[in-house]
Amino acid sequence: MRLLSFILLITVFLLTLSAGGDREGKWQFSFTPQYIASKTLTFGNKGEVDFNDRSGWGFGIGYNVSDYISLDLNFLSSNGSYNGHVNEDNGTISNYSGNMYSSSVDVAITYNIIDDAFTPYVSANLGSSFVDSGVPTGNIYAGTCYDPYYGYYYPCYDAETHTTVKFNYGVGAGLRYDFRNKLFLKGGVNLNVLDFDSDHFPYFISYQLSVGATF
C-alpha cells in the first residue's frame, strides 16, 4: 500500500512537471552554481601558478529571440586558493600561496539545437573579468566602520591587494529541459579564456547547473 501511494505521488509530480516548450518571446532568469577545475599556468622564466579547484555562483537574465536562440547577460563569481613560485633575478626561487577572487560580466548567445522542451545547446560568450589576487601591495588605506552593537563609527584599516581587469571569452555546451510550469534546468560545461600573458593557452573549464524560470 505504501509503495502504491509512493508511485502515485511520483506520477502526479511528474505530470505536474511535464514537459513544456514554446520559449520564443519569453524572458528568463536563472541562478547558477559552478565548479571550476584546477589549472596550471607558466609565465616563461618568471615562474608558475597552480590554481586549485574552486567553486562559485552566478545569475543571469536573458531573452529568447526564438525557440532556438537566446541572448543572455550573465554575472559570475568564484573564490579559491592558489600556489606557485617566482624565479628571482638572483637565481633563487620564492614560493607563495594565496586566495583569488574573480567576478565577470558576460554577454552570451545560446543556440538550442532542438525546438522542444528537452534540447542540447551550444553557446558562446565574451565579457570582462575582475581578478583580485589577494596579494598585498604594501599599501594600507583607512576607512570608517560602524559598530552595530555599540552604535558608533570608528576608524578601520585594510591592506590593498593587487587587482586587474581582463578580457574573457569562451564557448559551452550542455542540455536544457523546460517544465510546463515555466521552470527550466540547464547543465553544461564551459571553456572560458582569460587574457593572461602565459606560455600556455589560459583557459579554465567550469561545470555549471542552472535553475531558472521563464516569464
HELIX and SHEET records of a PDB file:
HELIX    1   1 ARG A    2  THR A   16  1                                  15    
SHEET    1   A10 LYS A  39  THR A  42  0                                        
SHEET    2   A10 GLY A  47  PHE A  51 -1                                        
SHEET    3   A10 ILE A  69  ASN A  87 -1                                        
SHEET    4   A10 ARG A  54  ASN A  64 -1                                        
SHEET    5   A10 TRP A  27  ILE A  36 -1                                        
SHEET    6   A10 TYR A 203  THR A 214 -1                                        
SHEET    7   A10 LEU A 183  LEU A 194 -1                                        
SHEET    8   A10 TYR A 152  ASP A 178 -1                                        
SHEET    9   A10 PHE A 118  ASP A 147 -1                                        
SHEET   10   A10 ILE A  93  ASN A 112 -1                                        
END                                                                             
